[in-house]
Structure formats: C-alpha cells, structure tokens
Amino acid sequence: MAHNPQAPQGPQGPQDVDPAGSTQMFQAFVNDGPSAGAAGASPPAASSGPRVGLIVGVAVGVIALAVVAWLLLG
C-alpha cells in the first residue's frame, strides 16, 4: 500500500482503520444483504412500450430510406 502523507495518522503511526470509514460502511452494506424494503418487492413488470417504439422507428427509417433511394434512382 502506498504511503499517503496527508492521511491522518495517530502517534503510533499508520493504523489499519480507514479514516473515512468507507470501507467499514461498504462491508456493513455487503454483509447486511438486501434491504427490508427490497426483500418483499416483486420485479418490475416488463413493458412493451419502448420495444414497440423501437420497431416502429426502425420501420419508418427503412421506409424513408427506400423512398429517398427510389426518388434518387427513379
């Protein structure tokens, strides 16, 4: 591990404690598992809205390209 001279150090020198506590908070989050609110929640229902819009958009794009090609070549 690299030495960071700006990190707070006690009189005994560097300790194995994360000064910000982020490592300990992450460990607590990982060890805690899923939160109580998410445990009983069902997965979101799949909506077909974006998929239908994508298909319509691609179809309109293909038709537009066909019309442009027909006008240029015809």
C-alpha positions as CSV (number, residue, x, y, z in Angstrom):
1,M,0.0,0.0,0.0
2,A,1.4,3.4,-0.9
3,H,2.2,5.9,1.9
4,N,-0.1,8.9,1.9
5,P,1.5,11.7,4.0
6,Q,-1.8,13.7,4.1
7,A,-3.8,10.8,5.7
8,P,-4.4,11.3,9.4
9,Q,-2.1,9.1,11.4
10,G,-2.0,8.5,15.1
11,P,1.1,8.9,17.3
12,Q,1.9,5.2,16.8
13,G,2.0,5.6,13.0
14,P,-0.5,4.3,10.4
15,Q,-3.3,2.1,11.7
16,D,-5.5,-0.4,9.8
17,V,-8.5,1.8,10.1
18,D,-10.0,3.6,7.1
19,P,-10.1,7.3,8.1
20,A,-13.2,8.0,6.1
21,G,-14.9,4.8,7.3
22,S,-16.0,4.0,3.7
23,T,-14.5,0.5,3.8
24,Q,-16.4,-0.3,7.0
25,M,-19.6,1.1,5.6
26,F,-19.2,-0.9,2.5
27,Q,-18.6,-4.1,4.4
28,A,-21.7,-3.4,6.5
29,F,-23.7,-2.9,3.4
30,V,-22.4,-6.1,1.8
31,N,-22.8,-8.2,4.9
32,D,-26.3,-6.8,5.6
33,G,-27.7,-8.2,2.4
34,P,-30.8,-6.9,0.6
35,S,-32.7,-4.1,2.4
36,A,-36.0,-4.9,4.1
37,G,-37.9,-2.8,1.5
38,A,-36.5,-4.7,-1.5
39,A,-36.9,-8.1,0.1
40,G,-40.7,-8.2,-0.4
41,A,-40.8,-6.2,-3.7
42,S,-41.6,-8.0,-6.9
43,P,-39.5,-7.4,-10.0
44,P,-40.9,-4.7,-12.3
45,A,-43.3,-5.9,-15.0
46,A,-41.8,-5.8,-18.5
47,S,-43.4,-3.1,-20.6
48,S,-43.6,-3.4,-24.3
49,G,-43.7,0.4,-24.9
50,P,-40.1,1.0,-25.7
51,R,-39.8,-2.1,-27.8
52,V,-42.9,-1.2,-29.9
53,G,-41.5,2.3,-30.3
54,L,-38.1,1.0,-31.5
55,I,-39.7,-1.3,-34.0
56,V,-41.9,1.5,-35.4
57,G,-38.9,3.8,-35.5
58,V,-36.8,1.3,-37.5
59,A,-39.7,0.6,-39.9
60,V,-40.2,4.3,-40.5
61,G,-36.4,4.7,-41.1
62,V,-36.3,1.9,-43.6
63,I,-39.3,3.2,-45.4
64,A,-37.8,6.7,-45.5
65,L,-34.5,5.3,-46.9
66,A,-36.4,3.3,-49.6
67,V,-38.4,6.5,-50.6
68,V,-35.2,8.5,-50.9
69,A,-33.4,5.8,-52.9
70,W,-36.5,5.5,-55.2
71,L,-36.5,9.2,-55.8
72,L,-32.8,9.4,-56.5
73,L,-32.6,6.4,-58.7
74,G,-36.0,6.6,-60.4
